[in-house]
Amino acid sequence: MLNYYDMSGYDLKKTFESSLQYMWSAKSSQIYRELGKMEKEGLVLSKIEQQEKKFDKKVYSITKLGITAFQEWLEHFPKNLELPIRDEFIVRVFFGEHLSFENLIFEVKRFKKQREDTLEALTTILITAKHAAAEDGLDKSYYFWKLTINKALKETQAEIEWAKETIDELMNRS
C-alpha cells in the first residue's frame, strides 16, 4: 500500500480494512511488526510527524529498495495457487447429521446473512475505490482493484446462492 501513499501504521490498518480485508487479513500488531522489520531491511523509511492535540505519528514511505523487493514479490507467484482452506463453518455442515435441523438451518441462515452483508460491503468498496482512484489519478490501479473486487463479489454471490439452496433442502428434509 505504501507504493500509493506514505502512511502510518494506523493508516495502513484502515486501508487494509477498506480494501484488502477480503483477500488478506492483517492485525495491527502484524502491521507494526512488519513495518519495523522492513525498516531494518531498508525497504521503508519512517519520519515522525507532529500533530496538534494528538500524539505524534510515525509515517512510512517505501524506498527504492522496497519498490524493487515489492516488484520481485509480485512477479514470483506461488507454485500452488489454490486458496488456503480452513472453513470451520463448512466442516460443521459436513458433520451436520450430529446437529438438529433447526440449529443447522439457523446457522446456514446466519451464514447467508453475513455473506449478504459482505456483498453489500464489497459493492460499497467497489464504488469507493472508483471514486478514490478518480480523485487520485489511479485509474490504471482501479482497473486491477476492480478485478479483485469482482472475484470477491462472484464468490460471495455463489456462497449466498449455495446457502439459499441448502436452507431449502434442509427445510424440505426436516
LUMVEXDO-526876 format. One record per atom (N, C-alpha, C, O): y, z negated, x negated; atom name; residue number from 0; residue in three letters. Coordinates in steps of 0.05 Angstrom, whole numbers. Layout:
<atoms>
  north     up   east gufi kolmi dose
      Y      Z      X   CA   NUM  ALA
...
</atoms>
This chain:
<atoms>
  north     up   east gufi kolmi dose
    -24      0    -16    N     0  MET
      0      0      0   CA     0  MET
     25      0    -17    C     0  MET
     47      9     -9    O     0  MET
     22    -10    -42    N     1  LEU
     46    -10    -60   CA     1  LEU
     54     17    -69    C     1  LEU
     75     21    -80    O     1  LEU
     37     37    -64    N     2  ASN
     45     64    -71   CA     2  ASN
     66     75    -51    C     2  ASN
     79     95    -57    O     2  ASN
     70     61    -29    N     3  TYR
     91     69    -10   CA     3  TYR
    117     53    -14    C     3  TYR
    138     65    -16    O     3  TYR
    114     27    -17    N     4  TYR
    138     10    -20   CA     4  TYR
    131    -14    -37    C     4  TYR
    108    -22    -40    O     4  TYR
    152    -26    -49    N     5  ASP
    149    -52    -62   CA     5  ASP
    145    -72    -40    C     5  ASP
    159    -71    -19    O     5  ASP
    127    -92    -44    N     6  MET
    122   -111    -23   CA     6  MET
    114   -138    -35    C     6  MET
    105   -140    -57    O     6  MET
    119   -159    -19    N     7  SER
    109   -186    -25   CA     7  SER
     81   -188    -15    C     7  SER
     71   -170     -1    O     7  SER
     67   -209    -23    N     8  GLY
     40   -213    -13   CA     8  GLY
     40   -216     17    C     8  GLY
     22   -206     31    O     8  GLY
     61   -229     28    N     9  TYR
     63   -232     57   CA     9  TYR
     67   -205     70    C     9  TYR
     54   -199     91    O     9  TYR
     84   -188     58    N    10  ASP
     88   -161     69   CA    10  ASP
     62   -145     69    C    10  ASP
     56   -131     88    O    10  ASP
     47   -148     47    N    11  LEU
     21   -134     46   CA    11  LEU
      2   -143     68    C    11  LEU
    -12   -127     80    O    11  LEU
      1   -170     72    N    12  LYS
    -16   -181     93   CA    12  LYS
     -8   -169    120    C    12  LYS
    -26   -161    136    O    12  LYS
     17   -169    126    N    13  LYS
     27   -158    152   CA    13  LYS
     21   -128    154    C    13  LYS
     14   -119    176    O    13  LYS
     23   -114    132    N    14  THR
     17    -85    132   CA    14  THR
    -13    -81    137    C    14  THR
    -21    -63    152    O    14  THR
    -30    -97    125    N    15  PHE
    -58    -95    130   CA    15  PHE
    -64   -100    159    C    15  PHE
    -79    -85    172    O    15  PHE
    -51   -120    171    N    16  GLU
    -56   -127    199   CA    16  GLU
    -47   -105    218    C    16  GLU
    -58   -102    240    O    16  GLU
    -27    -90    210    N    17  SER
    -16    -69    228   CA    17  SER
    -27    -41    222    C    17  SER
    -20    -22    236    O    17  SER
    -44    -39    202    N    18  SER
    -53    -12    195   CA    18  SER
    -82    -11    187    C    18  SER
    -98      5    198    O    18  SER
    -90    -26    167    N    19  LEU
   -116    -24    155   CA    19  LEU
   -138    -42    167    C    19  LEU
   -161    -41    160    O    19  LEU
   -130    -60    185    N    20  GLN
   -148    -81    194   CA    20  GLN
   -174    -70    206    C    20  GLN
   -194    -84    207    O    20  GLN
   -174    -45    216    N    21  TYR
   -198    -35    229   CA    21  TYR
   -216    -20    209    C    21  TYR
   -237    -10    216    O    21  TYR
   -208    -20    183    N    22  MET
   -225     -7    163   CA    22  MET
   -228    -24    139    C    22  MET
   -247    -20    123    O    22  MET
   -211    -44    135    N    23  TRP
   -213    -61    112   CA    23  TRP
   -199    -88    118    C    23  TRP
   -175    -88    125    O    23  TRP
   -214   -109    117    N    24  SER
   -202   -135    123   CA    24  SER
   -195   -149     97    C    24  SER
   -209   -147     77    O    24  SER
   -173   -163     98    N    25  ALA
   -164   -178     74   CA    25  ALA
   -150   -204     83    C    25  ALA
   -132   -203     99    O    25  ALA
   -159   -226     72    N    26  LYS
   -146   -251     77   CA    26  LYS
   -123   -255     57    C    26  LYS
   -123   -243     36    O    26  LYS
   -104   -271     65    N    27  SER
    -81   -277     47   CA    27  SER
    -90   -286     20    C    27  SER
    -79   -276     -1    O    27  SER
   -109   -304     19    N    28  SER
   -119   -314     -7   CA    28  SER
   -129   -291    -25    C    28  SER
   -125   -291    -49    O    28  SER
   -144   -273    -13    N    29  GLN
   -154   -250    -28   CA    29  GLN
   -132   -232    -38    C    29  GLN
   -132   -223    -61    O    29  GLN
   -112   -227    -21    N    30  ILE
    -89   -210    -29   CA    30  ILE
    -75   -222    -52    C    30  ILE
    -69   -208    -72    O    30  ILE
    -69   -248    -51    N    31  TYR
    -54   -261    -73   CA    31  TYR
    -71   -262    -99    C    31  TYR
    -60   -258   -121    O    31  TYR
    -97   -267    -96    N    32  ARG
   -115   -268   -119   CA    32  ARG
   -115   -240   -132    C    32  ARG
   -113   -238   -157    O    32  ARG
   -118   -219   -116    N    33  GLU
   -119   -192   -127   CA    33  GLU
    -92   -184   -140    C    33  GLU
    -92   -170   -160    O    33  GLU
    -70   -191   -127    N    34  LEU
    -44   -185   -139   CA    34  LEU
    -41   -198   -166    C    34  LEU
    -31   -186   -185    O    34  LEU
    -50   -223   -169    N    35  GLY
    -48   -237   -194   CA    35  GLY
    -66   -223   -215    C    35  GLY
    -57   -220   -238    O    35  GLY
    -90   -216   -207    N    36  LYS
   -108   -202   -225   CA    36  LYS
    -96   -175   -234    C    36  LYS
    -97   -167   -257    O    36  LYS
    -85   -160   -214    N    37  MET
    -73   -134   -220   CA    37  MET
    -49   -136   -238    C    37  MET
    -43   -119   -255    O    37  MET
    -34   -158   -235    N    38  GLU
    -10   -162   -252   CA    38  GLU
    -19   -167   -281    C    38  GLU
     -7   -157   -300    O    38  GLU
    -40   -183   -284    N    39  LYS
    -51   -188   -311   CA    39  LYS
    -61   -163   -324    C    39  LYS
    -59   -160   -349    O    39  LYS
    -72   -144   -308    N    40  GLU
    -82   -119   -318   CA    40  GLU
    -60    -98   -322    C    40  GLU
    -66    -76   -331    O    40  GLU
    -36   -104   -314    N    41  GLY
    -13    -86   -317   CA    41  GLY
    -12    -64   -296    C    41  GLY
      1    -44   -299    O    41  GLY
    -26    -69   -274    N    42  LEU
    -27    -49   -252   CA    42  LEU
     -3    -52   -233    C    42  LEU
      6    -33   -220    O    42  LEU
      8    -76   -232    N    43  VAL
     31    -82   -216   CA    43  VAL
     50   -100   -232    C    43  VAL
     42   -114   -251    O    43  VAL
     75    -99   -225    N    44  LEU
     96   -117   -236   CA    44  LEU
    107   -134   -213    C    44  LEU
    107   -125   -190    O    44  LEU
    117   -157   -219    N    45  SER
    129   -173   -198   CA    45  SER
    157   -182   -207    C    45  SER
    163   -184   -230    O    45  SER
    174   -186   -187    N    46  LYS
    200   -197   -192   CA    46  LYS
    206   -217   -169    C    46  LYS
    196   -214   -147    O    46  LYS
    222   -236   -175    N    47  ILE
    229   -257   -156   CA    47  ILE
    255   -248   -142    C    47  ILE
    275   -242   -155    O    47  ILE
    254   -247   -116    N    48  GLU
    278   -240   -100   CA    48  GLU
    287   -266    -87    C    48  GLU
    273   -279    -72    O    48  GLU
    312   -273    -92    N    49  GLN
    323   -297    -80   CA    49  GLN
    332   -290    -51    C    49  GLN
    341   -268    -45    O    49  GLN
    327   -309    -33    N    50  GLN
    334   -306     -5   CA    50  GLN
    351   -330      4    C    50  GLN
    345   -352     -4    O    50  GLN
    370   -324     20    N    51  GLU
    386   -346     32   CA    51  GLU
    370   -360     53    C    51  GLU
    357   -347     70    O    51  GLU
    371   -386     53    N    52  LYS
    358   -403     73   CA    52  LYS
    328   -400     75    C    52  LYS
    316   -408     94    O    52  LYS
    316   -387     55    N    53  LYS
    287   -384     54   CA    53  LYS
    278   -388     25    C    53  LYS
    294   -388      7    O    53  LYS
    252   -392     22    N    54  PHE
    241   -393     -5   CA    54  PHE
    244   -366    -18    C    54  PHE
    244   -345     -5    O    54  PHE
    247   -366    -45    N    55  ASP
    248   -341    -59   CA    55  ASP
    221   -327    -55    C    55  ASP
    200   -340    -50    O    55  ASP
    221   -300    -56    N    56  LYS
    196   -286    -53   CA    56  LYS
    190   -269    -77    C    56  LYS
    208   -258    -90    O    56  LYS
    165   -267    -83    N    57  LYS
    155   -250   -105   CA    57  LYS
    148   -223    -93    C    57  LYS
    131   -220    -76    O    57  LYS
    161   -202   -104    N    58  VAL
    157   -175    -94   CA    58  VAL
    143   -159   -116    C    58  VAL
    151   -160   -140    O    58  VAL
    123   -145   -108    N    59  TYR
    106   -130   -127   CA    59  TYR
    112   -100   -125    C    59  TYR
    118    -90   -103    O    59  TYR
    111    -87   -148    N    60  SER
    113    -58   -148   CA    60  SER
     91    -47   -166    C    60  SER
     82    -60   -185    O    60  SER
     82    -23   -160    N    61  ILE
     60    -11   -174   CA    61  ILE
     71      2   -200    C    61  ILE
     93     13   -200    O    61  ILE
     56      0   -222    N    62  THR
     64     12   -247   CA    62  THR
     51     39   -250    C    62  THR
     35     47   -233    O    62  THR
     59     54   -271    N    63  LYS
     46     80   -276   CA    63  LYS
     16     76   -280    C    63  LYS
      0     92   -271    O    63  LYS
      9     55   -295    N    64  LEU
    -20     49   -299   CA    64  LEU
    -33     43   -273    C    64  LEU
    -56     52   -268    O    64  LEU
    -19     29   -255    N    65  GLY
    -30     23   -228   CA    65  GLY
    -34     48   -212    C    65  GLY
    -54     51   -198    O    65  GLY
    -15     67   -214    N    66  ILE
    -18     92   -199   CA    66  ILE
    -42    108   -209    C    66  ILE
    -57    119   -194    O    66  ILE
    -45    108   -236    N    67  THR
    -68    122   -248   CA    67  THR
    -95    109   -239    C    67  THR
   -113    123   -231    O    67  THR
    -96     83   -239    N    68  ALA
   -120     69   -231   CA    68  ALA
   -126     73   -202    C    68  ALA
   -149     77   -194    O    68  ALA
   -105     73   -185    N    69  PHE
   -109     78   -157   CA    69  PHE
   -119    107   -152    C    69  PHE
   -137    111   -136    O    69  PHE
   -108    126   -166    N    70  GLN
   -117    154   -163   CA    70  GLN
   -146    157   -172    C    70  GLN
   -161    171   -159    O    70  GLN
   -154    143   -193    N    71  GLU
   -182    144   -202   CA    71  GLU
   -200    132   -181    C    71  GLU
   -222    143   -176    O    71  GLU
   -192    110   -170    N    72  TRP
   -208     96   -149   CA    72  TRP
   -211    115   -125    C    72  TRP
   -233    118   -115    O    72  TRP
   -189    128   -117    N    73  LEU
   -190    147    -94   CA    73  LEU
   -210    169    -99    C    73  LEU
   -225    177    -81    O    73  LEU
   -210    180   -123    N    74  GLU
   -225    204   -129   CA    74  GLU
   -255    199   -133    C    74  GLU
   -271    217   -132    O    74  GLU
   -263    174   -137    N    75  HIS
   -291    167   -142   CA    75  HIS
   -302    153   -117    C    75  HIS
   -303    128   -115    O    75  HIS
   -311    169    -98    N    76  PHE
   -323    159    -74   CA    76  PHE
   -349    144    -80    C    76  PHE
   -363    152    -99    O    76  PHE
   -356    124    -65    N    77  PRO
   -382    111    -70   CA    77  PRO
   -405    130    -64    C    77  PRO
   -402    149    -47    O    77  PRO
   -428    126    -77    N    78  LYS
   -451    144    -72   CA    78  LYS
   -460    141    -44    C    78  LYS
   -467    161    -30    O    78  LYS
   -461    116    -34    N    79  ASN
   -471    111     -7   CA    79  ASN
   -447    109     12    C    79  ASN
   -431     90     10    O    79  ASN
   -444    128     30    N    80  LEU
   -421    129     48   CA    80  LEU
   -428    116     75    C    80  LEU
   -412    118     94    O    80  LEU
   -451    104     77    N    81  GLU
   -458     90    102   CA    81  GLU
   -441     66    105    C    81  GLU
   -433     53     85    O    81  GLU
   -435     60    130    N    82  LEU
   -418     36    135   CA    82  LEU
   -435     11    130    C    82  LEU
   -459     10    137    O    82  LEU
   -423     -9    118    N    83  PRO
   -437    -35    116   CA    83  PRO
   -443    -46    144    C    83  PRO
   -425    -46    161    O    83  PRO
   -467    -55    148    N    84  ILE
   -475    -64    175   CA    84  ILE
   -480    -94    174    C    84  ILE
   -497   -104    158    O    84  ILE
   -467   -108    191    N    85  ARG
   -472   -137    196   CA    85  ARG
   -460   -143    223    C    85  ARG
   -437   -152    225    O    85  ARG
   -475   -137    243    N    86  ASP
   -465   -139    271   CA    86  ASP
   -480   -160    286    C    86  ASP
   -502   -155    297    O    86  ASP
   -469   -184    286    N    87  GLU
   -483   -207    299   CA    87  GLU
   -486   -203    329    C    87  GLU
   -506   -212    341    O    87  GLU
   -467   -189    341    N    88  PHE
   -468   -185    370   CA    88  PHE
   -493   -167    376    C    88  PHE
   -508   -174    394    O    88  PHE
   -496   -145    363    N    89  ILE
   -517   -126    370   CA    89  ILE
   -545   -138    363    C    89  ILE
   -565   -131    376    O    89  ILE
   -546   -155    343    N    90  VAL
   -571   -169    337   CA    90  VAL
   -579   -187    360    C    90  VAL
   -603   -189    367    O    90  VAL
   -559   -200    372    N    91  ARG
   -565   -217    396   CA    91  ARG
   -575   -200    419    C    91  ARG
   -593   -208    434    O    91  ARG
   -563   -176    423    N    92  VAL
   -572   -158    444   CA    92  VAL
   -601   -149    438    C    92  VAL
   -618   -148    456    O    92  VAL
   -607   -144    413    N    93  PHE
   -634   -136    404   CA    93  PHE
   -655   -157    413    C    93  PHE
   -677   -151    421    O    93  PHE
   -647   -183    411    N    94  PHE
   -665   -205    419   CA    94  PHE
   -658   -214    447    C    94  PHE
   -663   -238    454    O    94  PHE
   -647   -197    463    N    95  GLY
   -638   -204    490   CA    95  GLY
   -659   -215    509    C    95  GLY
   -653   -229    528    O    95  GLY
   -684   -208    503    N    96  GLU
   -706   -219    520   CA    96  GLU
   -707   -249    521    C    96  GLU
   -719   -261    538    O    96  GLU
   -694   -262    501    N    97  HIS
   -694   -291    499   CA    97  HIS
   -669   -303    511    C    97  HIS
   -665   -327    510    O    97  HIS
   -653   -286    524    N    98  LEU
   -628   -295    537   CA    98  LEU
   -630   -290    567    C    98  LEU
   -646   -273    576    O    98  LEU
   -614   -305    582    N    99  SER
   -613   -299    611   CA    99  SER
   -597   -273    614    C    99  SER
   -579   -267    599    O    99  SER
   -604   -258    635    N   100  PHE
   -589   -233    641   CA   100  PHE
   -560   -240    646    C   100  PHE
   -542   -225    638    O   100  PHE
   -555   -262    660    N   101  GLU
   -527   -269    666   CA   101  GLU
   -511   -273    640    C   101  GLU
   -488   -264    638    O   101  GLU
   -523   -287    621    N   102  ASN
   -509   -293    596   CA   102  ASN
   -505   -267    580    C   102  ASN
   -483   -262    569    O   102  ASN
   -525   -250    579    N   103  LEU
   -524   -225    565   CA   103  LEU
   -503   -206    577    C   103  LEU
   -487   -194    563    O   103  LEU
   -503   -205    604    N   104  ILE
   -483   -188    618   CA   104  ILE
   -455   -199    612    C   104  ILE
   -437   -183    606    O   104  ILE
   -452   -225    613    N   105  PHE
   -426   -237    607   CA   105  PHE
   -416   -229    579    C   105  PHE
   -393   -222    575    O   105  PHE
   -434   -231    559    N   106  GLU
   -427   -225    532   CA   106  GLU
   -421   -195    527    C   106  GLU
   -403   -188    512    O   106  GLU
   -436   -178    540    N   107  VAL
   -431   -149    538   CA   107  VAL
   -404   -143    551    C   107  VAL
   -388   -126    540    O   107  VAL
   -398   -156    573    N   108  LYS
   -371   -152    586   CA   108  LYS
   -349   -162    567    C   108  LYS
   -328   -150    565    O   108  LYS
   -354   -184    554    N   109  ARG
   -334   -195    536   CA   109  ARG
   -330   -176    512    C   109  ARG
   -308   -171    503    O   109  ARG
   -352   -165    502    N   110  PHE
   -351   -145    481   CA   110  PHE
   -334   -121    490    C   110  PHE
   -317   -111    475    O   110  PHE
   -340   -111    514    N   111  LYS
   -326    -88    526   CA   111  LYS
   -296    -94    527    C   111  LYS
   -279    -77    520    O   111  LYS
   -289   -117    536    N   112  LYS
   -261   -125    539   CA   112  LYS
   -247   -125    511    C   112  LYS
   -225   -116    508    O   112  LYS
   -261   -137    491    N   113  GLN
   -250   -137    464   CA   113  GLN
   -246   -109    453    C   113  GLN
   -226   -104    440    O   113  GLN
   -265    -92    458    N   114  ARG
   -263    -64    449   CA   114  ARG
   -240    -50    463    C   114  ARG
   -226    -33    451    O   114  ARG
   -236    -55    489    N   115  GLU
   -214    -44    504   CA   115  GLU
   -187    -53    492    C   115  GLU
   -168    -38    490    O   115  GLU
   -186    -79    485    N   116  ASP
   -162    -89    472   CA   116  ASP
   -157    -75    445    C   116  ASP
   -135    -69    438    O   116  ASP
   -179    -71    431    N   117  THR
   -177    -57    405   CA   117  THR
   -167    -28    409    C   117  THR
   -151    -18    394    O   117  THR
   -178    -15    430    N   118  LEU
   -169     12    436   CA   118  LEU
   -139     13    442    C   118  LEU
   -125     31    432    O   118  LEU
   -130     -6    456    N   119  GLU
   -101     -7    462   CA   119  GLU
    -85    -12    437    C   119  GLU
    -64      0    433    O   119  GLU
    -95    -30    420    N   120  ALA
    -81    -36    394   CA   120  ALA
    -81    -11    376    C   120  ALA
    -60     -5    364    O   120  ALA
   -103      3    375    N   121  LEU
   -104     27    358   CA   121  LEU
    -85     49    369    C   121  LEU
    -72     62    353    O   121  LEU
    -83     51    395    N   122  THR
    -64     71    406   CA   122  THR
    -36     63    399    C   122  THR
    -20     81    392    O   122  THR
    -29     38    400    N   123  THR
     -3     28    391   CA   123  THR
      2     33    362    C   123  THR
     24     42    354    O   123  THR
    -18     28    346    N   124  ILE
    -16     33    317   CA   124  ILE
    -11     62    311    C   124  ILE
      6     69    294    O   124  ILE
    -24     80    325    N   125  LEU
    -20    109    322   CA   125  LEU
      9    117    328    C   125  LEU
     21    132    313    O   125  LEU
     19    106    350    N   126  ILE
     47    112    357   CA   126  ILE
     66    100    337    C   126  ILE
     85    114    328    O   126  ILE
     62     75    329    N   127  THR
     79     62    310   CA   127  THR
     79     76    283    C   127  THR
     99     80    270    O   127  THR
     55     84    274    N   128  ALA
     52     98    249   CA   128  ALA
     68    124    249    C   128  ALA
     80    132    229    O   128  ALA
     66    138    271    N   129  LYS
     80    164    274   CA   129  LYS
    111    160    271    C   129  LYS
    124    175    257    O   129  LYS
    121    139    284    N   130  HIS
    150    134    283   CA   130  HIS
    158    124    255    C   130  HIS
    178    133    244    O   130  HIS
    141    107    243    N   131  ALA
    147     96    216   CA   131  ALA
    147    119    196    C   131  ALA
    164    120    178    O   131  ALA
    127    136    198    N   132  ALA
    126    159    180   CA   132  ALA
    150    177    182    C   132  ALA
    161    186    162    O   132  ALA
    158    182    207    N   133  ALA
    181    200    211   CA   133  ALA
    207    187    199    C   133  ALA
    223    201    187    O   133  ALA
    210    161    203    N   134  GLU
    234    147    193   CA   134  GLU
    234    147    163    C   134  GLU
    256    148    151    O   134  GLU
    211    144    150    N   135  ASP
    210    141    121   CA   135  ASP
    203    166    106    C   135  ASP
    198    166     82    O   135  ASP
    201    189    120    N   136  GLY
    195    214    107   CA   136  GLY
    166    215     97    C   136  GLY
    161    227     76    O   136  GLY
    148    203    111    N   137  LEU
    120    202    103   CA   137  LEU
    102    219    121    C   137  LEU
     80    211    128    O   137  LEU
    112    242    129    N   138  ASP
     97    259    148   CA   138  ASP
     70    268    136    C   138  ASP
     50    268    150    O   138  ASP
     69    273    110    N   139  LYS
     44    281     97   CA   139  LYS
     24    257     98    C   139  LYS
      1    261    103    O   139  LYS
     34    233     93    N   140  SER
     17    210     95   CA   140  SER
      7    205    123    C   140  SER
    -16    199    127    O   140  SER
     25    209    142    N   141  TYR
     17    205    170   CA   141  TYR
     -7    222    178    C   141  TYR
    -24    214    193    O   141  TYR
     -8    247    168    N   142  TYR
    -30    265    174   CA   142  TYR
    -57    251    168    C   142  TYR
    -75    252    184    O   142  TYR
    -58    238    145    N   143  PHE
    -83    225    137   CA   143  PHE
    -87    198    151    C   143  PHE
   -109    190    157    O   143  PHE
    -65    184    156    N   144  TRP
    -67    159    172   CA   144  TRP
    -79    166    199    C   144  TRP
    -96    151    209    O   144  TRP
    -70    188    211    N   145  LYS
    -79    196    238   CA   145  LYS
   -109    202    237    C   145  LYS
   -123    195    256    O   145  LYS
   -119    214    216    N   146  LEU
   -147    220    214   CA   146  LEU
   -164    194    215    C   146  LEU
   -184    193    229    O   146  LEU
   -155    174    201    N   147  THR
   -170    149    201   CA   147  THR
   -167    134    227    C   147  THR
   -187    122    236    O   147  THR
   -144    134    239    N   148  ILE
   -140    121    265   CA   148  ILE
   -157    135    286    C   148  ILE
   -169    122    303    O   148  ILE
   -157    161    285    N   149  ASN
   -174    176    304   CA   149  ASN
   -203    169    302    C   149  ASN
   -217    168    322    O   149  ASN
   -213    165    278    N   150  LYS
   -241    157    274   CA   150  LYS
   -245    130    288    C   150  LYS
   -265    127    303    O   150  LYS
   -227    111    283    N   151  ALA
   -230     85    296   CA   151  ALA
   -228     87    326    C   151  ALA
   -242     73    341    O   151  ALA
   -210    104    336    N   152  LEU
   -208    108    365   CA   152  LEU
   -234    119    377    C   152  LEU
   -244    109    397    O   152  LEU
   -246    139    364    N   153  LYS
   -271    150    374   CA   153  LYS
   -294    130    374    C   153  LYS
   -310    129    392    O   153  LYS
   -296    115    352    N   154  GLU
   -317     94    350   CA   154  GLU
   -313     74    372    C   154  GLU
   -333     65    385    O   154  GLU
   -289     65    376    N   155  THR
   -283     45    397   CA   155  THR
   -289     56    425    C   155  THR
   -300     42    441    O   155  THR
   -281     81    430    N   156  GLN
   -287     93    456   CA   156  GLN
   -317     95    460    C   156  GLN
   -327     90    483    O   156  GLN
   -332    101    440    N   157  ALA
   -361    103    442   CA   157  ALA
   -373     75    448    C   157  ALA
   -392     73    464    O   157  ALA
   -362     55    435    N   158  GLU
   -372     27    440   CA   158  GLU
   -366     18    469    C   158  GLU
   -383      5    481    O   158  GLU
   -343     26    479    N   159  ILE
   -336     19    507   CA   159  ILE
   -356     33    526    C   159  ILE
   -366     21    545    O   159  ILE
   -361     58    521    N   160  GLU
   -380     74    538   CA   160  GLU
   -407     61    536    C   160  GLU
   -421     58    557    O   160  GLU
   -417     54    512    N   161  TRP
   -443     40    509   CA   161  TRP
   -443     14    525    C   161  TRP
   -462      9    539    O   161  TRP
   -421     -1    524    N   162  ALA
   -420    -27    538   CA   162  ALA
   -422    -22    569    C   162  ALA
   -436    -37    582    O   162  ALA
   -407     -2    579    N   163  LYS
   -408      4    607   CA   163  LYS
   -437     11    616    C   163  LYS
   -447      0    636    O   163  LYS
   -450     28    601    N   164  GLU
   -477     36    607   CA   164  GLU
   -496     12    605    C   164  GLU
   -514      9    622    O   164  GLU
   -493     -4    586    N   165  THR
   -510    -28    582   CA   165  THR
   -507    -47    604    C   165  THR
   -526    -58    614    O   165  THR
   -482    -52    613    N   166  ILE
   -477    -70    635   CA   166  ILE
   -491    -60    660    C   166  ILE
   -504    -75    675    O   166  ILE
   -488    -34    665    N   167  ASP
   -501    -22    689   CA   167  ASP
   -531    -25    688    C   167  ASP
   -544    -33    707    O   167  ASP
   -543    -19    664    N   168  GLU
   -572    -22    661   CA   168  GLU
   -581    -51    665    C   168  GLU
   -601    -56    679    O   168  GLU
   -567    -70    653    N   169  LEU
   -574    -98    656   CA   169  LEU
   -571   -108    685    C   169  LEU
   -588   -123    695    O   169  LEU
   -550    -99    698    N   170  MET
   -546   -107    726   CA   170  MET
   -568    -96    744    C   170  MET
   -576   -109    763    O   170  MET
   -576    -71    739    N   171  ASN
   -598    -59    755   CA   171  ASN
   -625    -71    749    C   171  ASN
   -643    -71    766    O   171  ASN
   -628    -83    726    N   172  ARG
   -654    -94    718   CA   172  ARG
   -656   -124    726    C   172  ARG
   -678   -134    730    O   172  ARG
   -634   -137    728    N   173  SER
   -635   -167    734   CA   173  SER
   -642   -173    762    C   173  SER
   -644   -196    770    O   173  SER
</atoms>
